[in-house]
Amino acid sequence: VQLVESGGGLVQPGGSLRLSCVVSGGIFSIFAMGWYRQAPGKQRELIAHITNGGRTNYEASVKGRFTISRDNAKNTVYLQMNYLRPDDTAVYYCTVVEPDGSRNLFGSWGQGTQVTVSS
């Protein structure tokens, strides 16, 4: 499975970004997908995931601000990020996960996309 993230950038606090992740090399529609992030000096953490049926789950710090969605026709998963805060600064990665989001299913990672929230 190959994963290509895009959409990161520099944004002011309170701003928004939409990340995209195009997946190839597998049957996207059957995968559960997750977005992780890794801030400097911290471990990579799962912040949102979506099942193949569209059920979503969020880590507490992003709940109500971030929305994960998918377009099976485009083999793409999205992360809409609103009300961004400086502590959202990190490299963001998508990957295929277990349906319950418990782990990276194939151990594959893309290159990630940098999100920097700063005034």
C-alpha positions as CSV (number, residue, x, y, z in Angstrom):
1,V,0.0,0.0,0.0
2,Q,1.3,3.4,-0.9
3,L,0.2,6.6,0.8
4,V,0.7,10.2,-0.3
5,E,-0.3,13.0,2.0
6,S,-0.8,16.6,1.0
7,G,-2.4,19.8,2.1
8,G,-0.2,20.9,5.0
9,G,1.3,24.4,5.4
10,L,1.6,27.4,7.7
11,V,-1.6,28.7,9.2
12,Q,-2.4,31.2,11.9
13,P,-4.1,30.1,15.1
14,G,-7.8,29.7,14.6
15,G,-7.4,28.9,10.9
16,S,-8.2,25.9,8.9
17,L,-6.5,23.3,6.7
18,R,-7.7,20.3,4.7
19,L,-5.3,17.4,4.4
20,S,-5.7,14.7,1.7
21,C,-4.2,11.3,1.5
22,V,-4.3,9.2,-1.7
23,V,-4.0,5.5,-1.3
24,S,-2.9,3.0,-3.9
25,G,-1.9,-0.6,-4.0
26,G,-4.9,-2.0,-2.3
27,I,-8.7,-2.1,-2.2
28,F,-9.3,1.2,-0.5
29,S,-13.0,0.8,0.0
30,I,-12.4,-2.1,2.5
31,F,-9.8,-0.3,4.5
32,A,-10.3,1.5,7.8
33,M,-8.1,4.6,7.6
34,G,-6.4,6.7,10.2
35,W,-4.7,10.0,10.6
36,Y,-1.7,10.2,12.9
37,R,0.5,13.1,13.9
38,Q,4.0,13.5,15.3
39,A,5.0,16.6,17.0
40,P,8.7,17.4,17.7
41,G,10.1,15.3,20.5
42,K,6.8,13.3,20.8
43,Q,5.6,9.9,19.8
44,R,3.4,9.5,16.8
45,E,-0.3,9.4,17.9
46,L,-3.6,8.4,16.2
47,I,-5.9,11.4,16.2
48,A,-8.8,10.2,14.0
49,H,-9.9,7.1,12.2
50,I,-12.8,6.1,9.9
51,T,-14.0,2.6,9.2
52,N,-14.9,1.3,5.8
53,G,-18.5,1.9,6.7
54,G,-17.9,5.6,7.6
55,R,-17.9,5.3,11.3
56,T,-15.5,7.8,12.9
57,N,-13.6,8.2,16.1
58,Y,-11.4,11.1,17.4
59,E,-8.8,11.7,20.0
60,A,-10.0,14.0,22.7
61,S,-7.9,17.0,21.8
62,V,-9.2,17.2,18.2
63,K,-12.8,16.2,18.8
64,G,-15.2,18.9,17.6
65,R,-12.4,20.6,15.6
66,F,-11.2,18.0,13.1
67,T,-13.3,15.9,10.7
68,I,-12.2,12.8,9.0
69,S,-13.9,11.7,5.8
70,R,-13.3,9.5,2.8
71,D,-14.1,9.3,-0.9
72,N,-13.9,5.7,-2.1
73,A,-14.2,6.7,-5.7
74,K,-11.0,8.8,-5.4
75,N,-9.2,6.4,-3.0
76,T,-8.7,9.4,-0.8
77,V,-9.1,10.1,2.9
78,Y,-9.4,13.7,4.2
79,L,-8.8,15.5,7.4
80,Q,-10.6,18.8,7.8
81,M,-8.9,20.8,10.6
82,N,-10.6,23.9,12.0
83,Y,-9.8,26.2,14.9
84,L,-6.2,25.2,14.7
85,R,-4.0,25.8,17.7
86,P,-0.2,26.0,18.1
87,D,-0.1,22.6,19.7
88,D,-1.6,21.1,16.5
89,T,1.8,21.7,14.9
90,A,3.2,18.4,13.8
91,V,3.8,16.2,10.8
92,Y,0.6,14.5,9.8
93,Y,0.4,11.0,8.4
94,C,-2.4,8.7,7.1
95,T,-2.3,5.0,7.0
96,V,-4.5,1.9,6.9
97,V,-5.5,0.8,10.4
98,E,-7.4,-1.9,12.1
99,P,-11.2,-1.3,12.2
100,D,-11.0,-0.3,15.8
101,G,-8.0,2.0,15.1
102,S,-5.8,0.0,17.4
103,R,-2.8,-0.2,15.1
104,N,-1.2,0.5,11.7
105,L,-2.4,-2.6,9.8
106,F,0.4,-3.0,7.2
107,G,3.1,-0.9,8.9
108,S,3.2,1.5,5.9
109,W,3.7,5.2,6.1
110,G,3.7,8.0,3.6
111,Q,6.1,10.9,3.7
112,G,3.7,12.9,5.8
113,T,2.7,16.6,5.5
114,Q,3.9,19.3,7.8
115,V,1.3,21.5,9.6
116,T,2.6,24.6,11.4
117,V,0.3,26.7,13.4
118,S,1.8,30.0,14.3
119,S,1.2,33.7,14.2
